[in-house]
């Protein structure tokens, strides 16, 4: 980006949000995404075992968001709608799970809620990127 000036910076920002039409757009690979979720489970379990009240779930969320954001930057199919849908579904599952889990001081209850949140978000992201490309209106 250095040395390009104002127009080069604008071009880089536009490319980040709007890929050129000829850019190949493939769906997200399911196996690496499953591996990321398993890594999130391990991170959250370590956080719950070490009595990290805030850090364990926060690390799980950050890992999932970074994985989805990395795929958005790569230019997968339906990248921004998939990202927004994954966040919305994850938030909804999080609210429903906290409503269903009794209010206790157990860190493992929070771990289970965030395990569901991360699974729902990643599954939604993968599912939306696998939708067929449609024609523009």
Secondary structure as GFF3:
##gff-version 3
##sequence-region A 1 137
A	DSSP	alpha_helix	5	17	.	.	.	ID=ss1
A	DSSP	alpha_helix	30	49	.	.	.	ID=ss2
A	DSSP	alpha_helix	55	74	.	.	.	ID=ss3
A	DSSP	alpha_helix	79	100	.	.	.	ID=ss4
A	DSSP	alpha_helix	107	129	.	.	.	ID=ss5
###
